[in-house]
Amino acid sequence: MDRIVINGQKKLSGVVHINGAKNAAVAIIPAAIAANGVCVIENLPKIEDVSILADALRSIGMVCEFQDSDSHILRIDSTNLTKYEMTYDLARNMRASYYLLGALLGRFKKAVVPLPGGCNFGARPIDQHIKGFEALGAHIRQEHGMLIAEADRLTGSNIYLDMASVGATINIMIAAVFAEGTTVIENSAKEPHVVDTANFLNMLGANIKGAGTDTIRIQGIHSLHGCEYQIIPDQIEAGTYMIASAITGGDVTIQNIIPKHMDSLSAKLIEMNCIIEEGDDYIKVIGDRPLHGVNIKTMVYPGFPTDLQPQMTALLCCAKGTSVITETVFDNRFQYMTELKRLGCDVTVEGRVAVIEGESCLTGAEVRATDLRAGAALVIAGLAARGTTTISNVKYIDRGYENIESKLKDLGADVSRITVPDDVRG
Ligand code: EPU
């Protein structure tokens, strides 16, 4: 079991290269099931979730090979795919296993996949995905931890989502590619990875219009071919390094990004008194001036992303004054506060609202990542803390960040990874 050890209070400086987007990758890899041909997917992040998905696709007979030593390019051949049933163990631990349902249902009109797992921050229902599949003509049932979807045929339909769910929008879009006629998804999510998945499907020959707005129209087609596709940069990885620069009073250029995707974070960092310089594919964050607290409300895109809320909490703990964070996307995404408090953060949580008293003097401690972004928040707090912070449960961080400790080391952080023998696991 690995741990990340940080000796804090080192200013970060230099350039960090951002990898491909995790949440686009975990949608686009399953979406390749829909292609009757070879897909070469480039700019994949080398993270746990991608390798789990590649294993899941191999288990149903797809040819899935990484083309480079760093596992950033995946060649997927689904030409001879005949199986529509996933094994329980392979896909159950990740949230994105739900995309296998949409992809297999679209291609075979039948799918058997495990109920989704993933980071635990309260109930994460998939009723909107199921409502969408049923509207297309599928019957869905649950048996022994597996979801079974079946349809004689899929027919285009008008689907209004009760909330702008990223997962439901993408999943319905993938399945509807093969539905006869037109499917309209109203109140659809607009996140960059929704658009990226639609662009990928269109490159395969699909006819999807409106991705990135709240109405997506899909004209059904009969078959898709292969393609080469490059995944967009990871908005959340980029944001995590922007916040890391700010908390250390650093001067870091975050490169290979789409600055527009960072607007909500850049605006808040500017409001806090950071200097932000923006180019075509980079943002530089200079945090050497005194920072003030701000109020944040997480929202669907283009609002402030819930996936940067924990990292931002760590930063606000070090800023001057009181800040209020309101979480509107998930009902229970403040579970990590107990760990952050161990480092000295002064936070009070009441339901979906966290009140942060700033200028906390953070001190290193032993802490535990409770989920992916909570783990990233602990890394950020550890970078600012006096003394040594040791983070366990690093497997969560590895689900979403490629080479986090070597990237931070290159920026000047004193960070290392240690492997703890089984008998001293905490
Ligand atoms: N919701 C429902 N019913 C549904 C679907 C969603 O009630 O059928 C609720 C959820 O419980 C939640 C809200 O709607 O309260 C939004 O959920 P959404 O479906 O948008 O989230 P998701 O698809 O489960 C994806 C990302 C998350 C990210 C959210 C919000 C993937 C694999 N996961 O989750 O990413 O937080 O969108 O942007 O794309 C992460 O990367 O750390 C992460 C958790």
Residues whose N, C-alpha, C, O or C-beta is under 5 A from the ligand:
A	BS01	EPU	N23 R95 A96 C119 A123 R124 P125 I126 D127 Q128 H129 M163 A164 S165 V166 G167 A168 T306 D307 V329 F330 D331 L372 R373
